[in-house]
């Protein structure tokens, strides 16, 4: 009996020791902390519908409206002029850009003019005897023929006999041969057709210039053009003579241009229409990159927001009793950074800045308010 009692006491002691050890182990386990419920602070805005002007943003580089590529039609040595033929050199209208040595060719022209002078001189006795009524006319022409000036036009014939007589003496053929040589002689000097500046110089004084060689480029610095591509859906809104606001990339300077030309066809690859904007400003330079804002149309009862606030292309977040909600919107125009929305009731409370990880039903706190910002009635549709 005593052994049985001792056995039971030993068993109870072992069981009690096991439970006591388990209790000690469980007491060392830390309870898992419950995550605190985070309430994000958001910026909101109140919808106020108004008239939104829709501007078509475009950009491009300036090019001179009047440009002259200089090519040589004759061959010879480039003579030194009054101004160096260098990039950036300015010229006035009529000033010589390039002079090519034409002394040899000039001698050929003078020889042909002398031959014409001799032919007319040789027919004068016959004209006095056979055609005295036209003698004075040809004598006056002969007296006015200056070897150092351009050959004047031959006198008009007044009868068939006079015409046959002059033609038979080979005077017309010689005259037109002289005029042809004079026209080619004029090509040894290239003059500025307008005030401008040399933007490219490919030859130097003393260089042997060959026929067909490119010599440089010359532009008018008074008027520039910018080519822009506009979506075909706005093609009917473009008008020649319409003013356009231009600005540089830093938005520090603005200029006013005018639409001067519109291409009549649509680019099949990009589905755009090319328009040309003319602008005149002394501070502009060819190649400058400008941005243009063309006033296309206006939308009544609309608002404009950042595209980052638009969700899934046709939804935005609104605030209803400090909880985010998602509503459908009606976007009518997209730009690179903005979107124009219509059909939104006034006084609707919407997000003014995007919130990372936002979702419908999210609890939020309105910035600057100690209590939740109340929104419009839940049955209203909101768009921005």
C-alpha positions as CSV (number, residue, x, y, z in Angstrom):
1,X,0.0,0.0,0.0
2,X,2.8,2.3,0.9
3,X,4.5,1.6,-2.5
4,X,1.3,2.4,-4.3
5,X,0.9,5.7,-2.6
6,X,4.6,6.6,-3.3
7,X,4.1,5.7,-7.0
8,X,1.0,8.0,-7.3
9,X,2.8,10.9,-5.6
10,X,5.8,10.5,-7.9
11,X,3.5,10.5,-11.0
12,X,1.7,13.6,-9.8
13,X,5.0,15.3,-9.2
14,X,6.2,14.5,-12.7
15,X,2.9,15.7,-14.2
16,X,3.1,18.9,-12.2
17,X,6.7,19.6,-13.2
18,X,5.7,19.2,-16.9
19,X,2.8,21.7,-16.6
20,X,4.9,24.1,-14.6
21,X,7.7,24.0,-17.2
22,X,5.2,24.6,-20.1
23,X,3.8,27.6,-18.2
24,X,7.2,29.1,-17.9
25,X,7.9,28.6,-21.6
26,X,4.5,30.1,-22.6
27,X,5.2,33.1,-20.4
28,X,8.3,34.0,-22.5
29,X,6.4,34.3,-25.8
30,X,5.7,37.9,-26.8
31,X,2.3,38.7,-28.2
32,X,2.3,39.8,-31.8
33,X,1.8,43.6,-32.0
34,X,-1.3,44.7,-33.9
35,X,-0.4,47.1,-36.8
36,X,-1.6,50.6,-36.2
37,X,-4.2,51.8,-38.6
38,X,-2.5,54.5,-40.8
39,X,-4.7,57.4,-41.9
40,X,-3.1,59.2,-44.8
41,X,-3.3,63.0,-45.1
42,X,-4.5,64.2,-48.6
43,X,-4.9,67.4,-50.4
44,X,-8.3,68.1,-51.8
45,X,-9.9,70.7,-54.1
46,X,-13.5,71.8,-54.7
47,X,-14.8,71.6,-58.3
48,X,-15.7,74.9,-59.9
49,X,-16.8,74.6,-63.5
50,X,-15.8,77.3,-65.9
51,X,-14.9,77.9,-69.6
52,X,-11.7,76.1,-70.4
53,X,-9.7,77.2,-73.6
54,X,-8.3,74.1,-75.3
55,X,-4.8,74.8,-76.7
56,X,-3.0,72.5,-79.0
57,X,0.6,72.2,-77.9
58,X,3.2,71.9,-80.7
59,X,6.9,72.4,-81.1
60,X,9.5,72.8,-83.7
61,X,12.7,74.5,-84.9
62,X,12.9,77.9,-86.5
63,X,14.0,78.1,-90.1
64,X,14.6,81.2,-92.2
65,X,11.7,82.0,-94.5
66,X,14.0,83.2,-97.2
67,X,17.1,81.0,-97.8
68,X,19.6,81.0,-100.6
69,X,21.9,78.1,-101.3
70,X,24.9,79.5,-103.2
71,X,26.2,77.4,-106.2
72,X,28.6,78.3,-108.9
73,X,27.5,78.1,-112.5
74,X,31.0,79.0,-113.8
75,X,34.6,78.2,-113.1
76,X,37.3,80.4,-111.9
77,X,39.4,81.7,-109.0
78,X,37.5,83.3,-106.1
79,X,38.6,86.9,-105.9
80,X,39.1,88.9,-102.7
81,X,36.1,91.2,-102.0
82,X,35.3,94.1,-99.7
83,X,34.1,91.6,-97.1
84,X,35.5,88.3,-96.0
85,X,33.4,85.3,-97.1
86,X,33.0,83.9,-93.6
87,X,30.1,82.5,-91.5
88,X,28.2,85.2,-89.7
89,X,29.2,87.9,-92.2
90,X,26.3,90.3,-92.9
91,X,25.5,91.8,-96.3
92,X,23.1,94.4,-97.6
93,X,20.9,93.9,-100.6
94,X,22.9,94.3,-103.8
95,X,26.3,93.7,-102.2
96,X,28.6,91.2,-103.9
97,X,28.8,87.9,-102.0
98,X,31.3,86.2,-104.3
99,X,33.4,87.5,-107.2
100,X,35.0,85.0,-109.5
101,X,37.9,86.1,-111.8
102,X,36.3,86.6,-115.2
103,X,39.1,88.5,-117.0
104,X,39.5,85.8,-119.7
105,X,35.8,85.5,-120.3
106,X,35.3,89.2,-120.3
107,X,37.7,89.5,-123.2
108,X,35.5,87.0,-125.2
109,X,32.4,89.1,-124.5
110,X,34.2,92.3,-125.7
111,X,35.3,90.5,-128.8
112,X,31.7,89.5,-129.6
113,X,30.4,93.0,-128.9
114,X,33.1,94.5,-131.2
115,X,31.9,92.1,-134.0
116,X,28.3,93.3,-133.5
117,X,29.5,96.9,-133.7
118,X,31.4,96.2,-137.0
119,X,28.4,94.5,-138.5
120,X,26.1,97.4,-137.8
121,X,28.7,99.8,-139.1
122,X,29.0,97.9,-142.3
123,X,25.3,98.2,-143.2
124,X,25.0,101.9,-142.5
125,X,25.9,103.0,-146.1
126,X,23.3,100.6,-147.6
127,X,20.7,101.8,-145.2
128,X,21.4,105.4,-146.2
129,X,20.9,104.6,-149.9
130,X,18.2,101.9,-149.8
131,X,16.3,102.6,-146.6
132,X,16.8,106.3,-145.7
133,X,13.6,106.3,-143.6
134,X,15.3,103.9,-141.0
135,X,18.8,105.2,-141.3
136,X,18.5,107.7,-138.4
137,X,17.1,105.0,-136.1
138,X,20.1,102.7,-136.6
139,X,22.6,105.5,-136.5
140,X,21.3,106.5,-133.1
141,X,21.6,102.9,-131.9
142,X,25.1,102.8,-133.1
143,X,26.0,106.0,-131.4
144,X,24.6,104.7,-128.1
145,X,26.4,101.4,-128.2
146,X,29.0,101.5,-125.4
147,X,31.5,98.7,-125.2
148,X,31.8,99.0,-121.4
149,X,28.0,98.7,-120.8
150,X,25.4,96.1,-121.5
151,X,24.3,95.8,-125.1
152,X,21.0,97.7,-125.6
153,X,18.1,96.1,-127.4
154,X,18.1,96.3,-131.2
155,X,15.7,98.8,-132.8
156,X,12.3,97.5,-133.8
157,X,11.9,96.9,-137.6
158,X,9.0,98.7,-139.2
159,X,8.8,96.8,-142.5
160,X,9.4,93.3,-143.9
161,X,12.2,94.6,-146.2
162,X,14.1,96.1,-143.3
163,X,13.7,92.9,-141.3
164,X,14.9,90.7,-144.2
165,X,17.8,93.1,-144.8
166,X,18.9,93.1,-141.1
167,X,18.5,89.3,-140.8
168,X,20.4,88.6,-144.0
169,X,23.4,90.5,-142.6
170,X,23.5,88.1,-139.6
171,X,22.9,91.0,-137.1
172,X,20.2,89.2,-135.0
173,X,22.4,86.1,-134.6
174,X,25.4,88.1,-133.5
175,X,23.2,90.2,-131.1
176,X,21.8,87.3,-129.3
177,X,25.2,85.6,-129.1
178,X,26.4,88.8,-127.4
179,X,23.5,88.8,-125.0
180,X,24.1,85.1,-124.1
181,X,27.7,85.9,-123.3
182,X,26.7,88.8,-121.2
183,X,24.3,86.7,-119.2
184,X,27.0,84.2,-118.5
185,X,29.4,87.0,-117.5
186,X,27.0,88.2,-114.9
187,X,27.2,84.8,-113.2
188,X,30.8,85.5,-112.2
189,X,29.4,87.8,-109.5
190,X,26.8,86.6,-107.0
191,X,25.1,89.4,-105.3
192,X,22.8,89.4,-102.2
193,X,19.2,89.5,-103.2
194,X,18.1,90.7,-99.7
195,X,19.6,91.8,-96.4
196,X,20.9,88.8,-94.5
197,X,23.8,86.9,-93.0
198,X,26.0,84.1,-94.3
199,X,25.3,80.9,-92.3
200,X,27.7,78.6,-94.2
201,X,30.9,79.3,-96.1
202,X,32.5,76.4,-97.9
203,X,35.2,78.2,-99.9
204,X,37.9,80.8,-99.2
205,X,39.4,83.6,-101.3
206,X,41.9,82.3,-103.8
207,X,40.2,79.0,-104.1
208,X,39.6,77.5,-107.6
209,X,35.8,77.2,-107.9
210,X,34.4,74.6,-110.2
211,X,31.1,74.7,-112.0
212,X,28.2,73.2,-109.9
213,X,30.2,73.5,-106.6
214,X,28.3,74.6,-103.5
215,X,29.7,77.7,-102.0
216,X,27.6,78.3,-98.9
217,X,24.2,79.4,-97.6
218,X,22.7,82.8,-97.1
219,X,19.5,83.6,-95.1
220,X,17.2,86.5,-94.3
221,X,17.3,87.1,-90.5
222,X,14.2,89.2,-90.4
223,X,11.5,86.6,-90.7
224,X,11.5,82.9,-89.6
225,X,9.1,80.0,-89.9
226,X,8.3,77.1,-87.6
227,X,6.8,73.9,-89.0
228,X,4.4,72.1,-86.6
229,X,2.3,69.0,-86.8
230,X,-1.3,69.2,-85.6
231,X,-3.7,66.2,-85.1
232,X,-6.1,65.8,-88.0
233,X,-9.1,66.2,-85.7
234,X,-8.1,69.8,-85.2
235,X,-7.5,70.5,-88.9
236,X,-10.8,72.3,-89.4
237,X,-10.0,74.6,-86.5
238,X,-6.8,76.0,-88.0
239,X,-7.1,79.3,-89.9
240,X,-4.5,81.2,-91.9
241,X,-3.8,84.5,-90.2
242,X,-4.6,83.2,-86.7
243,X,-2.2,84.5,-84.0
244,X,-0.2,81.9,-82.1
245,X,1.7,82.3,-78.9
246,X,5.3,80.9,-78.9
247,X,7.7,80.5,-76.1
248,X,11.2,79.1,-75.4
249,X,11.8,75.9,-73.4
250,X,12.4,77.8,-70.2
251,X,9.2,79.8,-70.6
252,X,11.2,83.0,-70.0
253,X,10.4,84.6,-73.4
254,X,7.2,84.7,-75.4
255,X,6.7,85.7,-79.0
256,X,3.7,86.1,-81.3
257,X,3.5,84.3,-84.5
258,X,0.9,84.0,-87.3
259,X,-0.3,80.9,-89.2
260,X,0.8,81.6,-92.8
261,X,0.4,78.2,-94.6
262,X,-1.5,74.9,-93.9
263,X,-0.7,71.7,-95.8
264,X,-3.7,70.4,-97.7
265,X,-2.9,66.8,-97.1
266,X,-2.7,64.6,-94.0
267,X,0.5,62.7,-93.2
268,X,-0.5,59.0,-93.6
269,X,2.1,57.8,-91.1
270,X,1.3,60.2,-88.2
271,X,-2.2,61.3,-89.2
272,X,-1.2,64.9,-88.7
273,X,-1.5,68.1,-90.7
274,X,1.5,70.4,-91.2
275,X,1.1,74.1,-90.4
276,X,3.7,76.9,-90.8
277,X,3.9,79.7,-88.2
278,X,5.7,82.9,-89.2
279,X,7.4,85.0,-86.5
280,X,9.6,88.1,-86.8
281,X,11.7,89.0,-83.8
282,X,15.4,90.4,-83.8
283,X,16.4,88.1,-80.9
284,X,15.5,84.9,-82.7
285,X,18.0,82.7,-84.5
286,X,17.6,79.9,-87.0
287,X,17.5,76.5,-85.4
288,X,16.0,77.7,-82.1
289,X,13.5,75.3,-80.5
290,X,10.2,76.9,-79.6
291,X,6.9,75.7,-78.3
292,X,3.6,76.8,-79.7
293,X,0.1,77.0,-78.2
294,X,-2.6,77.2,-80.8
295,X,-6.1,78.2,-79.5
296,X,-8.3,75.4,-81.0
297,X,-11.7,75.8,-79.2
298,X,-13.3,76.3,-75.7
299,X,-15.2,73.9,-73.6
300,X,-18.1,75.3,-71.4
301,X,-18.7,74.0,-67.9
302,X,-15.5,72.0,-67.6
303,X,-12.4,71.7,-65.4
304,X,-8.8,70.9,-66.1
305,X,-6.7,68.6,-63.9
306,X,-3.4,66.8,-64.0
307,X,-3.5,63.5,-65.9
308,X,-1.9,61.8,-62.9
309,X,-5.2,62.2,-61.1
310,X,-7.1,60.2,-63.7
311,X,-7.6,56.6,-62.9
312,X,-8.1,53.9,-65.6
313,X,-8.7,56.6,-68.2
314,X,-12.2,57.6,-67.0
315,X,-12.3,57.6,-63.1
316,X,-11.1,59.9,-60.3
317,X,-11.0,59.8,-56.5
318,X,-13.5,61.9,-54.5
319,X,-13.8,62.3,-50.7
320,X,-16.9,61.2,-49.0
321,X,-16.9,61.6,-45.2
322,X,-13.1,61.1,-44.9
323,X,-13.3,58.0,-47.1
324,X,-12.0,57.8,-50.7
325,X,-14.5,56.8,-53.4
326,X,-14.1,56.3,-57.1
327,X,-16.5,57.8,-59.6
328,X,-16.7,57.8,-63.4
329,X,-15.8,60.9,-65.3
330,X,-16.1,62.2,-68.9
331,X,-12.7,63.3,-70.3
332,X,-13.1,65.5,-73.5
333,X,-9.5,66.5,-74.2
334,X,-6.0,65.2,-73.3
335,X,-2.7,67.2,-73.5
336,X,0.7,65.9,-72.5
337,X,0.2,66.9,-68.8
338,X,-3.5,67.9,-68.4
339,X,-6.9,66.5,-69.1
340,X,-10.2,68.5,-69.5
341,X,-13.3,67.0,-67.9
342,X,-17.0,67.9,-68.2
343,X,-20.2,67.1,-66.4
344,X,-18.9,67.4,-62.9
345,X,-21.2,69.0,-60.3
346,X,-19.9,72.1,-58.6
347,X,-18.7,71.9,-55.0
348,X,-17.6,68.2,-55.5
349,X,-14.6,67.4,-53.3
350,X,-11.9,65.6,-55.1
351,X,-8.2,64.8,-54.7
352,X,-5.9,67.7,-55.7
353,X,-2.7,65.5,-55.6
354,X,-2.3,61.8,-56.3
355,X,-2.0,59.5,-53.3
356,X,0.3,56.4,-53.7
357,X,-1.6,53.2,-53.0
358,X,-5.0,54.9,-52.9
359,X,-8.1,52.7,-53.2
360,X,-11.8,53.0,-52.8
361,X,-12.8,52.9,-49.1
362,X,-9.5,54.1,-47.9
363,X,-9.7,56.2,-44.7
364,X,-8.0,59.6,-45.1
365,X,-7.5,62.9,-43.4
366,X,-7.9,66.2,-45.2
367,X,-4.8,68.4,-44.9
368,X,-5.5,71.5,-42.8
369,X,-8.7,70.2,-41.3
370,X,-9.1,68.7,-37.8
371,X,-12.2,66.8,-38.9
372,X,-13.0,64.8,-42.1
373,X,-13.9,66.9,-45.2
374,X,-17.4,66.3,-46.2
375,X,-18.1,65.5,-49.8
376,X,-21.0,65.9,-52.2
377,X,-23.9,63.6,-52.1
378,X,-23.0,60.0,-53.0
379,X,-25.3,59.9,-56.0
380,X,-23.4,62.6,-57.8
381,X,-20.9,61.8,-60.6
382,X,-17.5,63.5,-60.3
383,X,-14.9,64.1,-63.0
384,X,-11.9,66.3,-63.2
